[in-house]
Amino acid sequence: MEVIDGIQILETAKQKNPKTEVIIISGFATSEATKEALKKKTLDFIAKPFCLEDLCNIIHYAGNGKNKTAKRYLKSLAWS
């Protein structure tokens, strides 16, 4: 089986349905990977280890169609 990364999954999901929301969780988060994922319209990019409550909040916002709110929420976590 071919090994693929989160960006490839994101691209495939968006090709099949552009409205699909994708949250990438990575143990190898770099600023370059984060920028690439956000450019390709990921809902959020989370570095491991992460707080489960934060992930639940992002999923909650995504489910309610508040994507911009979820992105602002994640950015506030990154700078706090």
N, C-alpha and C positions, 0 to 999 in steps of 0.2 A: 504494500500500500504506500502510495506517495505521501510524504510528509508535507503538510501545508501550514502556513501561518495564519494568524488572525486577519491580516490585511487581505490575504487571498480569499478567506471565507467572507469577509466584508464585501469584496468586489463581486463574488459569485452571488451572494444574497441580493445585492443591489441590482445586479443584471437581471435576476429572475423577477424581482419585484422592488422597484425603486422606493416604495414606501416602507419597506422593511426596516425596522430599527435594530441596530447592532450595538452591543456593548462589548468592547474588547477588554479582557482581563489578562494581563501579562506579567510574567515573572522577569521579563527582560525589557522593561520599559525604558526607553531613552527619549530625549526631547525630539529627536528626529522621527522616531516611530509614532510618537504622539501627534506630531504635526501632520505626518502623512495620513494617519487614521482620521484625524479631524477634517483634513482636506477632502478625503474620500467619503465624508458625510457619516462617520460613525456617530452614534448618539453620545457615547462617552468612551474614554480609554482609562482604565483603572490599573494601577500598578499593585502587584502583590508585595507584601501582605496588605490587605484592605479590611476595613471595618464592614461587617455584614450589614449593619444598620444603614451605612452610606449606600451600599448596593441596593438595598430594599427601597430606599428613598428614590434613587434614580429610576428603578423599575416602576415604582408608583407614579412618578411624574410622567414617564414614557407612556404608561397605560392610560393616563388622563390627557394625553395630547399636549403636554406642557414641556416639549423638548427644550425650548430656550431656557425655561426655568431650571430644568435638570442640568443643563450645561453650566449655567451660572452657579448653581449649587455645588457642582463638582469643582469648579474653579475656586470657589470660596474655601472649599476644604483644602485644596492644594496650597493656598496661601496662608492658611491659619496655623 
